[in-house]
Amino acid sequence: MADPLVEFDGVEKYFGDVHVLKDVDLAIEERDVVVVIGPSGSGKSTLLRCVNRLEEIRDGDIRLDGRSVLETDVNEIRQQVGMVFQSFNLFPHKSALGNVSLAPQKIRGIPEAVADDRARELLERVGLGDQTDSYPDALSGGQQQRVAIARALAMDPKVMLFDEVTSALDPELVGEVLDVIEDLAADGMTMVLVTHEMGFAREVGDRIVLMADGRIVEVSETEAFFERPETERGRQFLSRLL
Amino acid sequence: MATQTDPESGTGGVMMRDRLVKRIGEIAAGGFLLAIGGLLVWILSTQVNYTLLTSTLIARRFAEAFLLVLRIVVISSLLSVSFGVLVGLGRISTSNVTGRIAKGYVEFFRGTPLLFQLFVIYFGIPRLWATGQFPIQDWAVPAAVIGLTLNHAAYVGEAIRGGISAVPDGQMEAARSLGMSRVMALREVVLPQAWRNALAAIGNDQIILVKDTSLLTVIAVPEIMSVFRNINSNQLDPWTPLVWVCLLYLAITMSMSQLVNGLERRSDWGSDNSMLGRLSRGTSGGDTEGGDR
């Protein structure tokens, strides 16, 4: 098999004196859907944010498609890595369509009409074909998060990162966002998700990565992890959920 | 009254007090209006010389001063807002040097009187040409524009900086994570929102700029207050020209407020649920529809 699409190699990350990622090794293959779980403060989100260099690592390396992200222009890396946030962060001064088509226009120089057509397709794909002209303020949390997913997809990323994207949603709105993510998984998008939704993790994830205290303590096939975790930490974590 | 009194929270008593406060306010405001209005009517009927007020002599002189002030205001306004945006950007620059220079600029121009700054520019600068002749003959108006611009750019800069810091960090992060450079993210995402946040404060400052033109009388700009002083000393009649002065300033400042209101409405994309935002949209409650534009 070729190089993994995303590869963590001995990654060390500190916030000041706090050691938040400890010797992290992880390989994510193309079309892989990896779900990162673990108690809060275990470094899950930080792990994600190191991929597109929203956080800088102190030691080790992260490679995207065989190239070190540390040695590549940061904006170039980010154009290949889509990210969706817990708090949506839609641009309030742009319509749904404007949110999705802004980056391709400004960064890639794609003509407005072309970018808008593509944005319409993407909004259609996340089930918001009828809301293209709505401003974020007029959309529900679930709709806003789906626009955010479409916005990230508009740059044609090689991998999508989801940072607790359902945590800020009302429970009845979680489903519509998870449906979109499942749909992406079915289409073969490579994805790394940090989530607290265990049911969803089990449904969509190919592999589960369990983190604790800044370390990866277990990487298992999804079914295997939920049926019979290999590690004591895994068993503890699951037992606390039940 | 018994039905209104809730024994647990004492609502009845609170309501009584609220109504009492409201009534006291109405009486105070009404009394104030009566006193000022009465004084005004008395002044207008006994002190103002209407023949002089409507004479072409005084009208022409005020009109000339008004047009000059208008020109100075338009130019200084455009320049101070443009330059102020740069000052605001300098304040948030990641470069320590730029940030400190911008901070020093703001401290100086906000921390010294405009009159002092006008004196420095009008009297001080020409003296730097010790040997030769200062090349600009009519220095008063250019000096005025420079002074007003430099002074108000400091205030606009602070308004912009405040507007930028009120934009949530997640906006910059979302833009950067799409692959935008910092400059592009500022231009496309942060500044449009900062501009909206800062508009009220900038408008406020620009109205002060209009009134600050009255200081230009001391550097020999033939503006509105100069005309007043001239007429008052010739005719020994302050009230007649004061009516002109009042109406002319109000004409500029009120158009300025209209302009700012218009700009605020134009940059309203519906997410502003602050009291101010709702007032400026003319809606009262949570029934705003941001999406139907």
Contacts between the chains, C-beta under 8 A, distances in Angstrom:
chain1	res1	chain2	res2	distance
A	52	B	177	5.9
A	54	B	173	6.6
A	54	B	176	7.5
A	54	B	177	6.3
A	75	B	179	4.8
A	75	B	180	7.1
A	75	B	181	5.7
A	76	B	179	7.2
A	77	B	179	7.9
A	78	B	176	6.7
A	78	B	177	5.5
A	78	B	178	6.6
A	78	B	179	4.1
A	79	B	178	7.4
A	79	B	179	3.5
A	81	B	177	7.7
A	83	B	177	4.4
A	85	B	170	6.5
A	85	B	173	7.4
A	85	B	174	6.6
A	87	B	170	5.5
A	89	B	168	7.6
A	89	B	170	3.9
A	89	B	171	6.2
A	89	B	173	6.7
A	89	B	174	3.7
A	90	B	174	7.6
A	91	B	171	6.8
A	91	B	174	7.4
A	91	B	175	7.6
A	91	B	189	5.5
A	92	B	193	6.7
A	92	B	269	6.0
A	92	B	271	4.2
A	93	B	192	4.9
A	93	B	193	5.8
A	93	B	196	7.4
A	93	B	267	7.7
A	93	B	269	4.9
A	94	B	269	7.9
A	102	B	178	7.9
A	102	B	188	6.3
A	102	B	189	7.9
A	103	B	175	7.9
A	103	B	178	4.1
A	103	B	179	6.6
A	103	B	180	6.6
A	106	B	180	6.7
A	106	B	184	5.9
A	106	B	188	5.7
A	107	B	178	7.1
A	107	B	179	5.4
A	107	B	180	6.2
A	107	B	184	7.3
A	131	B	291	7.6
A	133	B	291	7.0
A	133	B	293	8.0
A	134	B	290	7.8
A	134	B	291	3.7
A	135	B	269	5.2
A	135	B	270	5.1
A	135	B	271	6.8
A	135	B	290	4.5
A	135	B	291	5.2
A	135	B	293	7.4
A	136	B	271	6.6
A	136	B	290	7.9
A	137	B	269	7.2
A	137	B	270	4.6
A	137	B	271	3.7
A	137	B	288	8.0
A	137	B	290	3.8
A	137	B	291	7.4
A	138	B	270	6.5
A	138	B	289	6.4
A	138	B	290	4.4
A	138	B	291	3.0
A	138	B	292	7.6
A	139	B	291	7.3
A	148	B	174	7.8
A	151	B	178	7.1
A	152	B	178	7.3
A	155	B	178	6.0
A	155	B	179	6.3
